[in-house]
Amino acid sequence: MTDQVILFLVDGMRPDGLQQADTPILDRLIATGSSTMRARTVMPSVTLPCHMSLFHSVGPDRHGITTNTWMPQVRPIPGLTDAIHAAGKRTAAFFNWEELRDLSRPGSLDNIYFSASAQDLSGKGDREIADAAHRHLAEAKPNFAFVYFGCTDETGHVHGWMTDEYLSAISTADSCIGRVVAAMQENAVAVVMADHGGHEKTHGTESDEDMTIPLILSRIGTDSATKIEGDVHITDVAPTVAALLGVPAPPGWIGKPIKF
């Protein structure tokens, strides 16, 4: 267990993109933690459905979100942030894609920072998110924070997945993650992942390029690299984070904590 988990999400980051880009921070987290380059997301492999499955540990057939337009759940399921906050722990979220505002119920976040900056392909928007998260972690020391970087996905849609511009966006996200990791507590756990991949200038299909995502779990201050064995699904992440913080998984979650 730990007193702090920071969940980093690099939108649209393919595993092979991570491996080809210049990513010294992620390379270090992989070398000192547990990882897989074969985790799977949900279909449709689209940002909001994937995030809903990430936070609520169910598939789109249960949470009902199949596009990037949010709709209230007919049979609501508590999400990750809701469960952590209900357990009396401090929560925060930092993101630059507005549709993610509905991942948490009103009142479940102690701090929220939003900037409509993901479409700035210079990476300025991701750096702004990193600076805000760094400041808050250093000052407030939340138990859980969600830190989202959207520039990689935007770059993929404009220039194409696996282009030089796309790989450069991953490198920018890597440096942003390093900025936030520098403010994390000793023994805290960094979780780094993507929501989906992409091909050409799009995503949303059942192809491996769209459905396969990287997942890294690294405890700050440790040094033991291992590979996560077996099948790992995006719905397993919320139960893993909850277990690390000693928070019971709400009824209805289908994922299982990842052993690492």
N, C-alpha and C positions, 0 to 999 in steps of 0.2 A: 504493500500500500504506500501511498504518498499523500502529502498535503497539497500538491499542485500538479495539474495536468494542463498543458497547453496544446490545443488541437490546431494544427496548421493545415490549411487547405489551399493547394495551388491548382486553380481551376484549369482543367484540360491538360494536365501534365502526364504525358505518356511515360511508361517506364524506360523505354529506349531513348526518349528525349532527355530524361534525367541522366542517363548513363553517358550520353554524347555531349551534353552541355558542360560548361565549366561550373562545377558545383562543389567547392571545397567544404562548405558547411554541411551539406547533405552527405558528402562522402565521409566526413568525420562522424556524423550521427550514425551512419550505417556501420562504420568501423567500430563504434563503441556501443552498439545496440543490436536490436533484432529487426529483420526486414524481410520483405518479399517483394518481388517484381511481378507477381502473378495473382494478386488479389483481383476480385471481380466486382463490378458494379451492377446496377439494375438496368433493366430495359423498360422504357426508353432511356438510353444513355444521354440524358439531357440534364442540365445543371440543377434545376429546382426539384424534379423527381428524385435525382440522386441525393441531393442534400436532405430531402424529407426522409428518405430511407436511411441515410447516415444518422440523422438525429432521432428517428423514431423506431429504428430497428425492425422495420416491416417493409414489404414490397409495395410498389405502386398500386397493386390490386387491393391493398388494405388501406393505405393512406389516401388514395384517390387522386394524387397529383400526377398527371401524365404529360404536362406541358410546362412552360415557364410562367404560367399564370396560376397564382395561388387561389385555392378555394377552401372554405372552412370544411373540416372533416365532418362527415356524417356521424361517425362513431369515434370521437376524439381519443387519441392515445397520448399520454404524457411523453414529451420529448426529453432528450438528454439534459438540456439546460433546466427544464422544469423540475426534473427529478433531483438534480444536484442542488438547486435552490431550495426545494422543499425539505432537503436534508439539513438545511441551515448553513450551507456553504456559500461563499462569495463567488459571483459569476460575472463574466464580461464577454463582450463580442466586438470585433473590429472588422469591418467589411466595406468593400467598394462596389457592391452590386445590390441595389435596393431591394430586389425581390426576396433576399434572405432575411428581411425584417420579420417575417412570419414564422421562422423556425422555432421561436420561443414564444410562450404565452406572455401576455402583458403581466408585468411584475416579476418575471423570472430572471431578469437581468439587472444586476446592480450597477453596471456601467455599459453603455453602448456608444460606439463611435462609427459613424457612417460618413463616407465621402463618395460623391458621384464621380469617381475618377478612373474607373477601370478602363475606359476607352482611350485614355491617354497612353498611347503606345510607347512613350518615352520611359515608362516605368515610374514616373513621378507619383502616380496614384498609389502604387504598391509601397513605395518608400514612405509616403505619408501615413499609410496604415501601420507600417512597422514602427515609425517614430511614436505614433499615438499609443500603440500597444507597449512599447518599451517604457514610456513614461508611466503608464498605469501600473504595469507589473512592478516597476521599481518603487512606486509610491504606495499602492494599495495591496499588493501581494494577493491577488485573487486565487481561490482554489482551482477555478476552471476558467479558461479563456478560449474563445474561438477566434482564430486570426485567419482571415481569408484574403487571398491575393488573386485578383481577376484579370490581370494584364496578359497572362500567358494564353488564356482562352481567346481573348479579344485579338491578340496577335495571330493566333491560328486562323481565326475567321477572316482576317484581312490578308495575311501573307501566306497562309498554309501551314499545316502541321509539319514539323521536322525541317522547316526552312531555317536559314541562318537567323532570321529575325525571331522566329519562335524559340530557338535554342538560346538566343540572347535574353529573351524574356524569362526563361527558366533560370538563367544565371542571375538576373536581377532579383527574382523571387528568392533564390538561394541566399544572396547577401541580405535581403530583408529578414529572412528567417534567422540569420546569424545575429542581426541587430536585436531581435526579440529574445533569442536564447541567452544573450548576454545578461538579461535582466531576470532570468528564471532562478528560482531558489535551488540550492543544493538538494539533490535527491528527487527533484521534480522530474516528471516524464514529459518528453516532447513526442507528440504523435504527428507525423507528417504524411500527407496523402494527397490524392487527387479525387475528384468526383467522377471523372470519365476521361477518356482519351480523345482521339480525333483522327481524321484522315482527310487528305486534300484540304478543303476549307470548311469542313463541317464535321458533325458527329450526330449520334442518335440512333445508330444501327446496331445490329448484333455482331458486327465484325470484331475480331480480337483487338484491332487498333482502337476501337471505341470503348470496348468493355473491360479491357485489362488496365489495372491501376497499380501504382506503387504504394507501399505502406511501410513506414519506418516507425519503430518505437524505441526511444533511447532515454535512459535515465541519466540525468545530469550528474557527473562525478563518477560514473562507472566506466569500465573499459573491458567489455566482453562481447565481441561480435558473434552473433548467431543468426542462422536463417530460420525464418518462421516456416515450420513444416506443415504440410497438409493444405487443404482448401481454406481460403480466407475470403470472406464476403464483406461488402460494405456494411451490411447489417450487424456484423460482429464488432464494429468499432464502438458504438455506444455502450454495449454491455462491458466492454473492456475498460473504457474510461470510468464508468460507474464503479466497477469492481476495484480499480486502482484507488479511487477516492473513498471506498467503503460505503458506497451508496447502493441500496437495493435496486435491482432492475424492476421497472414497473411491469405489472401483468400485461401480457400481449406482445412483448418484445420477442422476436424469434431468433435473434443472434445469440451467439455464445462468446464468453470472454476468450480472448486469444492468449495462449500460453507463450510466454517469452521470458 
